[in-house]
Amino acid sequence: MNELLAEWIEKAEGDYATAQRELRARKRVNYDAVCFHGQQMAEKYLKALLFKGCVDFPKTHSLIELIQLALPLDATLDMHKELFDRLEGYAVQYRYPGVAAGKDEARIAFRAAKQIRAVMRQKLGLHDRD
């Protein structure tokens, strides 16, 4: 596997692990971080797929924009757009005071992230791992 592709995947896995760890925390759970890291994981897996397919992509946090770029590589991504839509705004939505994610929202975001992870790992030819 290409070294840079492996790094995209490891970064995505790090975000997934952080979201999972935070959601499982017993005290002072940071629900904002669950949403943020779920979105970041999805973004990095999309960028890994684009990189693998030799598709140039902009510096963006928009999952919808990245999916549009990835559809020529794999049209079946269209079936999963709803999952990506759920995470779309989380790169910036809760990073500043005034708004915060709740427990239910974080759980929904993590479920979407978990499903996206499974889809993207399959598309990248990776063995599933928890």
NORCOR-V977881 format. One record per run of one state. SS is the DSSP state (alpha for helix, beta for strand, coil for the rest). FROM is the first residue (numbers start at 1). TO is the last residue. Records with the same first field share a line. If there is no record, write none. Layout:
BEGIN
SS=FROM-TO, FROM-TO
END
This chain:
BEGIN
coil=1-2, 25-30, 53-62, 71-74, 92-102, 124-130
alpha=3-24, 31-52, 63-70, 75-91, 103-123
END
